[in-house]
Amino acid sequence: MKAALQTFDEVFDVSLRLIARRALTRRELRQRLKRKGAPDKLIDEVVRLLTSDGYIDERAIAEDVIQHGRDEKLVGRFFLRHELRARGIDEMLIDKVLAKEYPEKTEKQVAHNFIEKKLLRLQTTSSNESNVSPKLEKSAIQKLAAALDRRGFSADVISDIVHSLNRL
């Protein structure tokens, strides 16, 4: 087993290696350094230095997480807020970045994109069946609504989607 980190240089070097692999928030870096046995005082000094020098940029991390969640994972604002909180990002910063990168009006379009993707998958799996009706069954709509809820979409967005699916 390696000895605990005892000097500023050791803590600094390990920190640079950690943030070179993945963008870390202050909380995440503190947790990793603590697990490696670094003293709190040195952790605080290194985190403060890396933050002031721009190596830790929680705004950029929040922007990346939100953009990826919105565009690739197709998740809602609640999901992303929870993820950012868990990473230790300040609530006010989360609010600012969410407002800029993922306004509420955008959430409905992201939910529609997710539903289209799900419906396309449903159509391809059910196209081989002979008794398929083009109208969605109530249970299928409920499952889609539950999937939207699990992905962190707001109740208003889910309600709007359900109403539009019922009109199909």
Secondary structure, 3 states (H helix, E strand, C coil): CCCCCCCHHHHHHHHHHHHHHCCCCHHHHHHHHHHCCCCHHHHHHHHHHHHHCCCCCHHHHHHHHHHHHHHHHCCCHHHHHHHHHHCCCCHHHHHHHHHHHCCHHHHHHHHHHHHHHHHHHHHHHHCCCCCCCCCCCHHHHHHHHHHHHHCCCCHHHHHHHHHHHHCC
